[in-house]
Amino acid sequence: MNSIITHGIEISVNARYYAPQSDPKDNLFFFVYEITISNKSEFTVQLLKRHWYITDAYGKCREIEGDGVVGETPTLEPGESFYYNSGCDFPTEIGKMNGFYTMKKLVDQSEFSVIIPTFSLILPARLN
């Protein structure tokens, strides 16, 4: 599991290959990832946006951005956590993802970025 803390917000990521939605014969490799966002700061914060960099083994990078995560813009009091899972497809057996969330401190409405650590997505057979 990868994790990083930025501005008192911890992002933890766990990823794995998901065979039921993959079709290696057609170069379709699907991975799922689970993210926990933990507020270790002393302020109430809200997640506003996500920005992803998704890079396959050929070095081709897709950028994805949008409001919230999985249709939500969660608010986290100090000490609270929010968990979600999602997935991503790749044309290669190996890829990586990283990015950042845009968050807001509710006390003064100031926005700040929180790093999503880089995590690898690897077909298990490639690890041998």
N, C-alpha and C positions, 0 to 999 in steps of 0.2 A: 504494500500500500504506500503510495506517495502522499506526502502532506507538506504544506507550507503555511506559514502565518504571515499575513500582510495587514498592517494597521489593526492588529488585534483580532483579525478574522482568520480562522484556520480552515483551509480547504484540504480535505482528504479524498483520495481517489483510489478505487479498486477497479480493475478492468479484466475482462476475460473474453475469450473466443466463444461465439455462440453458434454452434453447428446447425441448429434447426432453421436458421434464416440464411445460411451460407450455401453456396453452390460452387465449390472449387473448380468444377469442370468449365464453368462460365466466368471464372476469375471474380467471383463474388465472395468476399470474406466479411462476415458480420461480427462485430464486437459489441459487448455491452459494458457499460461503466456505471459505477455507483459512486455518488458524490455525497459527502457530508460537509455541510457548512456550519461551523461552530463559532459563535460570538464569544470570544474571550476578552473583549474590550469592556469598558465601563459604560458604553453608550448603546442605546437601542438603534438598530440599523435595519434598512430595508434593501433587498436586492432588487435592482431596477432592470439591468440588462446583462446579456452574456455576449461574449465575443470569442469565437473559437478559431484556431489555426489547426487544420487537419491535413497532415502530410503523409502521402503514401511512400512506398519504397522507391518509386521513380523520382521522388523529390517534388512531385506536383502538390501544391498547397491550395486547399480550399479555405476560404474565410466565410464563417457563418456568424451572423449577429442578429440579435432580436431582443424583444422585451422579455424579461423574466426567464424562468426555467420551467419546463413542462407545464406551461400555462399558468404559472404562479409567480407572484412577486412577494415572497415571504418577508415578514417582519420578524426580527429576532431580538429579544431582550437579552441583556447580558447573561451569559451562561446557557442560553438556549442553542439548539442545533436544528438544522433542517436537512433531511435526507431525501434524495431522489435518484432515480436511475433512468438511463436513456441508452441509445445505441447509435452506431455509425457503421456504414458499409465502406469497404475498400476494394479496389481492383487488385490488390497485392496482399501477400501473406503477412506482411509486416507494415506497420504504420505508427504514427505517433500523433498525439493531440496535446495542445496546451492553449492557454488563452487568459482571459481575465473577466471578472464580473465588475459591473459598475454598481456601487452601493451608495446609500445615502444615510448620513447620520440624521436621525429625526429631531435631535435637539436644536440644530441650527440649519438643517436642510442642505448641508454641504455634501457634495458628491466626491467619491474617491474610488480608485481602482484596487481590486484584490486579485492577486495572481492565482491562476489555476496552474498547478505544477505540470510540467511535461510528463506524460506517461506513454509507455510503449504498448502497442497492440501487436501481439505476435501469435501466429498459428502455433499451437503447442508442439506439433511435429518438428517445427523449426528450431526448437530449443534443444533437441537431441544431437 
